[in-house]
Amino acid sequence: MGGGQSTGAGEPQGGAAQPPAKTGFGYDAQAISNKPVPKNEVKLAVSPLGGVPGIAQAWHSSVIVNGDEYSFSDGGITCARGTASHDAMAQQAANAQTQTQIQTQVFDMGLSPYTGSQLQAALSRYFQQGTYDLLKKNCNSFSDAALFYLLKKRIDSKYRQLETIGAKTPSLVSTLSGQGYKPNPKVQDFDLEKVIKESDPEKVWDMPGEATGGVVADSREAMRAARLARLGGGGGGGSASGSGANPGTSGNEGM
């Protein structure tokens, strides 16, 4: 007001003092500025595969990044163009002259800062060859983890409805499979939520600035000392905060 010049585009109204910018090793502005830009087009492809009429629909799903499809089967993670895995299933159904008609739907999910190659590299150790299980670790498990890695999104629960029901009544899936469902012993300890947390690329960026007594560490040595203090029961730095809570920590630490 009154023709006075602003001292900056982000200056708050009324001349209120701005909090000092967070600086120091724990808040590396250069590192934050180098965070990848979302520019990779992500799509979700889904195809109905039958199921239990009136109860649950079975689905095959895959994730497409910039035209490259990533899907999971007993052979591990496969990369192909377009909707190759869905097209192959449709061809198999046609050759078998079944009543199942596979009609693939493709949904735009958004833009990701991560490429398909990065996705495959991040998830390949969790979805290896020979670790497929019809109920506990299938194509939809992979698509769920892939979408979270790329976009922080989860697959719609309706695409995993049959697995949820089958986990409670394996005999139902055994009957539907025609060949008898047999659990894969390699996936008994598979935990999708754990995989999602461990493979999350953003956990690196969410690491807070390490603090000693509420002060941002200004060097690697100070950061290391703060970590050792917490691991050792607080050391000398934790008590300075008064409440005992580290203002720089969050639920993401240790993921």
Disulfide bonds with the S-S distance in Angstrom:
none
